[in-house]
Amino acid sequence: MTDLLYSEEEEALRAAVRDLLADHCDAAGVIARVESDAPHDRELWKLLADGMGLAGLLVPEELGGQGAGHREVAVVLEELGRAVAPVPFLTSAVVATEALLAGDAGEAGDLLGDLASGRRIGALAVALNLPADSAYKVVRYEDGALHGELTGIADAAVADVLLVPADDGGLYAVDASAVTVTPQVSLDLTRPLAKVVFDGAPGRLLGDAEPAVRRALRAGAGLLASEQLGLAEWTLTETVRYLKERKQFNRPVGGFQALKHRLAHLWLEVVNLRAAARNAADQLATGSADADLAVAVAQAFAAPVAVHAAEEALQLHGGIGMTWEHPVHLYLKRAKADSIAYGTAGAHRAALAELVDLQAP
Amino acid sequence: MTDAADLRRRTAELLAAYPPATTDRLDFLRARFDAGLAWVHYPEGLGGLGAPRSLQAVVDADLEAEGAPDNDPRRIGIGLGMAAPTILAYGTQEQKRQYLRPLWTGEEVWCQLFSEPGAGSDLAALGTRAVREGGAWVVNGQKVWTSSAHVARWAILIARTDPDVPKHRGITYFICDMTDPGVEVRPLRQVTGEAEFNEVFITDVRIPDSRRLGEIGDGWKVAQTTLNNERVAIGGMRLPREGGMIGPVAKTWRERPELRTHDLHQRLLKLWVEAEAARLTAERLRQQLVAGQPGPEGAGMKLAFARLNQEISGLEVELRGEEGLLYDDWSMRRPELVDFVGRDAGYRYLRSKGNSIEGGTTEVLLNIVAERVLGLPSEPRTDKDVAWKDLAR
């Protein structure tokens, strides 16, 4: 049976990440950063990757990583979600890393070591909205060079190396210096997308694209649920705190039953999300035969809950919730973008229909 | 200290002395109680051994493997889940010795005389009176929604013993003899056609003071023990995937492709996901309890299952189309057991409407989550310091 609790080590990891984020990733700082041309927080990433070794959690020790697993990654993502931290953890340390883990040693192994150490940042060059079982766009491979254009690539703006599927079925490593990366104006300011143009960029073959992309997107979807959990938890906690303080009609707003019931419903959704996300992380960690199902359940459940939590937070904060200066909008934008990332809830429900034999008409 | 190995040894001894195949059911259950293997966390001499509650599963598994009879916990659920923990916490030694053994073996069924026509969610507003006359209390009033009253030997009863103090303070907790001629049980037919509940009319029933549980005027505090145990019951449940209400509808979907529509497919998948998430939450709660870290999640599980049962059974009626327009049987029955899933989809739909009312309405439980889990302020109370007799009614 799946282990749905947190171990003592996982709680210690959570505490360490939370402390670091409390000191280095406050909401005002994130807002100021997204207003600049450089929304990513490279210093924070250095602290997480270099200082704590988090970039290599999924990488075996012999390849320079921590040899931890998806359960630990999930705990880190909960904390990063709680802070809407603008760092490429999910894209580089999870999705790009999983794609490399699917390949042979050699080229992929060297890159894994680089990514694990945080010396380089990787990004899988597949549009962020795609679920694991869908067709993805490829570039043209000709005489050792790649040609074409890909859009919707998350965190490409800070990537040092892109993992690119090509029309010959291979996955290629391409240095960012050899391509043109143009930021797209993104709904989620803290995980921006970019367009990447390949104009004869040299690529080093890593292996077959198909299994690598599938594996990467599946892990991305399953673990994204933990980020959504952290995000939903923050919005619930902040809203409860605000409603205990905010007074109208000469009493705390949080004492009105109409609002209490909404928050109690939200709490129940978050509690259920925790079990679903924990289940996905554990099943991915153990390589269970049920992992596909656990991922589909977690992602079909997580997206509506996280969006609902953020929307409720905005509404229940009243006017201040609608302002740029209050951080709730960062969470709403992340939650809405997350609801599309690695497949919508509907896409995961469709996958589930196949997995549990509940066929469409 | 009693550990798992010790419990297994005692269980083996019980099975050797009373082979299930050749022992009368009741004799076996009595022997099991006397061996302290009924509820291992209860004290010695009262059906237990003072062992950790989680070790009960060890005993149960060994007994089940040998085909030992069980005490049909569903039939005696109110006694086991509510009366017993309250008697254990507040009863005198004599009361514990008298009531717990026949309660556990099922020889005596219990019911709960709490709710009244005018006091459901606002239970402390109850008006059933108990007036002291010498060594006894004379009780008059009416109770309602009483499951099992028609088969019960005993009832736990709360009644007002002091109308001159605020409502929570003037209540006392009693054990009522259901065979007393002043107790009249009338079936209360419900939306399903069944009469699973009863109205109970109490006229000049004399309850000896020796059947009072707790101090005079402390009934509300004692009742909290009962009510908290009522809501804990769900936590230990372990369901397989599709183990709840979603199971029958998924089965129908698979076996009857001609019933499928796109709209129903979307709704079914959404509910399937929600049911699986709720199941995982119940499992997580169970793991927390086993690990000795109980969380507040239990407060929410009844809310989740009530809503899901209602939506899923409602979907199933629609899925069945022409069949959904039919109902298996409207004749009035008085079942001994509450049956949530045993009959057809129409019955499940109607019965599940009670899930958000019985054992605390959804609205009251949401308040409890908001106030006790999230720490939000309570609504202003205008009745807190007013004597019960002065409250508007």
Contacts between the chains, C-beta under 8 A, distances in Angstrom:
chain1	res1	chain2	res2	distance
A	1	B	283	7.4
A	2	B	280	7.9
A	2	B	283	7.8
A	3	B	287	7.3
A	4	B	280	6.6
A	4	B	283	6.2
A	4	B	284	3.9
A	4	B	287	5.6
A	5	B	284	7.1
A	5	B	287	5.4
A	5	B	288	6.6
A	5	B	291	6.2
A	5	B	293	7.8
A	240	B	374	5.1
A	240	B	375	7.2
A	240	B	376	6.7
A	243	B	376	6.8
A	244	B	375	7.1
A	244	B	376	6.6
A	244	B	377	7.0
A	251	B	377	7.4
A	251	B	380	7.2
A	252	B	376	7.9
A	252	B	377	5.1
A	254	B	376	4.2
A	254	B	377	5.8
A	255	B	376	6.6
A	255	B	377	3.7
A	255	B	378	6.8
A	255	B	379	6.3
A	255	B	380	7.5
A	256	B	379	7.9
A	257	B	367	6.8
A	257	B	379	6.0
A	260	B	366	6.9
A	260	B	367	6.4
A	260	B	370	3.6
A	260	B	371	7.4
A	260	B	374	7.8
A	260	B	376	5.2
A	261	B	363	7.3
A	261	B	366	4.5
A	261	B	367	7.6
A	261	B	370	6.9
A	263	B	370	5.9
A	263	B	374	5.8
A	263	B	376	6.8
A	264	B	300	7.9
A	264	B	303	7.9
A	264	B	366	4.2
A	264	B	367	7.6
A	264	B	369	4.0
A	264	B	370	4.5
A	264	B	373	7.7
A	264	B	374	6.9
A	265	B	366	7.1
A	267	B	300	6.9
A	267	B	369	6.0
A	267	B	373	6.3
A	267	B	374	6.1
A	268	B	300	4.3
A	268	B	303	5.9
A	268	B	304	6.0
A	268	B	369	7.1
A	271	B	281	5.8
A	271	B	297	5.2
A	271	B	300	5.7
A	272	B	274	7.6
A	272	B	277	4.3
A	272	B	278	6.0
A	272	B	280	7.6
A	272	B	281	5.0
A	272	B	304	6.8
A	273	B	277	7.2
A	274	B	281	7.6
A	274	B	284	7.3
A	275	B	277	6.2
A	275	B	280	3.8
A	275	B	281	4.1
A	275	B	283	7.1
A	275	B	284	4.5
A	276	B	276	7.5
A	276	B	277	4.5
A	276	B	280	5.8
A	278	B	280	7.7
A	278	B	284	6.8
A	279	B	280	5.1
A	297	B	273	5.6
A	297	B	276	5.1
A	297	B	277	6.7
A	300	B	269	7.6
A	300	B	270	7.8
A	300	B	273	4.5
A	301	B	273	5.3
A	301	B	274	7.0
A	301	B	276	8.0
A	301	B	277	4.8
A	349	B	266	7.6
A	349	B	269	4.3
A	349	B	270	6.8
A	349	B	273	6.6
A	350	B	269	8.0
A	352	B	269	6.2
A	352	B	272	7.2
A	352	B	273	6.9
A	353	B	265	7.3
A	353	B	269	5.8
A	356	B	250	7.6
A	356	B	272	7.0
A	357	B	254	6.0
A	358	B	250	6.2
A	358	B	253	5.7
A	358	B	254	7.1
A	358	B	265	7.5
A	358	B	268	6.3
A	358	B	269	6.5
A	358	B	272	6.6
A	359	B	254	8.0
A	359	B	257	7.5
A	359	B	260	7.5
A	360	B	260	7.3
A	360	B	262	7.0
A	360	B	265	5.2
A	361	B	257	7.6
A	361	B	260	3.9
A	361	B	261	5.8
A	361	B	262	5.8
A	361	B	265	6.3
